[in-house]
Amino acid sequence: MTGLPPEDLPAILPGLSLSAGSPEPLGATPTAWGVNFALFSANADRVELCLFDATGEKERARIPLTERSGDIWHVHVEGLLPGQLYGYRVHGPYLPAEGHRFNPAKLLIDPYARALHGAIRWHDALYGYIPGDPQADLSFNPLDSAPFMPKCVVTEAPPPAPGPRPRIAETETLIYEAHLKGLTRLHPGVPEPHRGRALGLCARAILDHLRRLNVTSLELLPVQAHVDDRFLVERGLSNYWGYQPLAFFALHPEYAGAGGLAEFRTAVQRLHGAGIEVILDVVYNHTGEGDHLGPTLSWRGIDNLSYYRLVETGRYYANDTGTGNTLNLTHPMVLRMVMDSLRHWVEAAGVDGFRFDLATVLAREAEGFDAGSGFLDAIRQDPVLRAVKLIAEPWDLGPGGYQLGAWPWPFLEWNDRFRDGVRRFWRGDAGLVGDLAARLTGSAELFDHSGRPATSSVNFITAHDGFTLEDLVSYRVKHNEANGEGGRDGRDENFSDNLGVEGPTSDPAIRAARDARKRAMLATLFLSQGTPMLLGGDEIGNSQSGNNNAYAQDNEIGWIDWRAPDDRLAAFVARLAALRRAHPVLRQRRFLHARPRLVDGKPDIFWRLPSGRAPDPADWRDPAWRALCVEIRAAAGTPRYAATDDAIFAVFNAGDRVEVRLPDCPAGMCWQEILDSAAPEAGTRAVEGATVEVAAQSVKVFTRAPRDQGGKP
């Protein structure tokens, strides 16, 4: 299986002819007469285009790209048609100690490929070095990798995605995070051929469920083509979550079926028709090629020194991602690839925004994280990308990697302090009332700067990475045995509690306690300023059997189980979403700081003890305080034309049953109870008297309403 020398293959096939072609655009682009190929490599000595038969098994020709414009190699092949399978072999020095890892025996994926044929079949030939050799990656592997590699597919440039698109205001946004396959694979209402595929997203059953919850934004885990790591395949597992990119412009083949990107476009279009936008979780911080002992699949063999951040004379990779390598976005061509990819998904696929995995990597310059980095400057001035939703996961594993609150507008940020603080408060940890107050008001101490709105904080209690909500109240420790890593993977500190029994139980008291805590945490999420994010499946009680790192579980552990949904919980979530939408004071752009309002000179927020007294500094430090009361109004600074008389009074009680004194109401008004998480089916009722009882582990919400003509509530 040594690589065939070029002289053993024709440089051109009958019926085809070559010309110089163009360095623009990058990738394989059909023209009126054939296909133009263009590939960036600053350090290569020679580039060959490899053409394959329709099966992808037989290499039919190797065509040298003799034209070079700057660092872009290009050729036009007249007579080629869309559907042609291809790859590259790139020649240059194999000097890993100096950062060069060229090996023409390795077939390489075009970084701009818009579709792939086949999948990786793991074999030692995929490595640029000889696995097991005493010199490790300093050795040279002559085995031909083509038989084991997917092939790139020449595709027509997709037309612009059809409109119209929903325009979801930042204050209206409710994000639902889900895995494309896991959301639909077990849903009985999704047609069987579409389960686990893109078209399953727009099945009527899925659309109806999302609309019932008032979801505005479906955030999908990575859908770009990805690698199933060798160690996972050897365990009978796969890279289910998709955080090992293989092709940034291509849809993962399993998700599309025969329709390719067109099926995904159709799903996005139908979601748009239901008023739901689509956000993609994207991974531009690293690739699936791993560290210096990883395979040579694409970028490593095309121009390792340009595409990756290297350390120690160039042999080793910066590992700010924890995955073995880090893309070098300070290089203009690498940054261009990322920007071109993002525009591709907006313009060709119709998506409405992006969540950037380990985003600090993308904004790290030589001196560290920089809010004015090349990536952030580029994306904020781009006429296409500046108009979509941008969400940062504001941390990585590199130096100074935790940058929560440091991102510039218009970025939103995942707020892990909200996640941990809310979990700990409802678990009963001492001294958390002050932290809860900060989270309820949009974490202003982190985000209220540089003109950023209160919606900047993406609030979540659970996400794909960690326990589901059901598991959060059912397990004290993670149970990741199915991952085959001896329990070393996944977070150890989950701030969870099983309320008496580890795992499932039929004990009615424990079940009731778990349900009460879930409702209380969900109510806290929907009543907080910021942008709420719900993990798909939490609303129906989905469990992963205590696995808090189901990244490799492309099975019933990782898929949402729709077979016995908790409809009562789903109805409660729908009610919470409707309540949030009905009361603008719960989703404001301006932060609440207890400052006088323009409308009436009164503070925009009041904090209260259950007795009705305003807390003093000693109260805020009291570890025994468990019931926080708050009255929320339109924020100070709200223009008079936008202000409302809407007011919300809410009680968050993580302790025992407590009696709470209601604030005074203006003349002609009374308090009306509109939500009680301890009685989720209870309707709205007027409150008589000055005090109310609030059950243990519950949230109660009140709003003001006019008294009737008889003067009674």
Secondary structure, 3 states (H helix, E strand, C coil): CECCCHHHCCCCCCCCEEECCCCCCCEEEECCCEEEEEEECCCCCEEEEEEECCCCCCEEEEEECCEEECCEEEEEEECCCCCCEEEEEEECCEEHHHCEECCCCCCECCCCCCCEECCCCCCHHHCCCCCCCCCHHHCCCCECCHHHCCEEECCCCCCCCCCCCCCCCHHHCCEEEECHHHHHCCCCCCCHHHCCCHHHHHCHHHHHHHHHCCCCEEEECCCEEECCCHHHHCCCCCCCCCCCEEEEEEECHHHHHHHCHHHHHHHHHHHHHCCCEEEEEECCCCCCCCCCCCCCCCHHHHHHHHHECEEHHHCEECCCCCCCCCECCCCHHHHHHHHHHHHHHHHCCCCCEEEECCHHHHHEECCEECCCCHHHHHHHHCCCHHHCEEEECCCCCCCCCCCCCCCCCCCEEEEHHHHHHHHHHHHCCCCCHHHHHHHHCCCHHHHCCCCCCHHHEEECCCCCCCCCHHHHCCCCCCCCHHHCCCCCCCCCCCCCCCCCCCCCCCCHHHHHHHHHHHHHHHHHHHHCCCEEEEECCHHHCCCCCCCCCHHHCCCCCCCCCCCCCCHHHHHHHHHHHHHHHHCHHHCCCCCCCCCECCCCCCECEEEECCCCCCCCHHHHCCCCCCEEEEEECCCCCCCCCCCCCCCEEEEEECCCCEEEECCCCCCCEEEEEEEECCCCCCCCEECCCCEEEECCCEEEEEEEEECCCCCCC
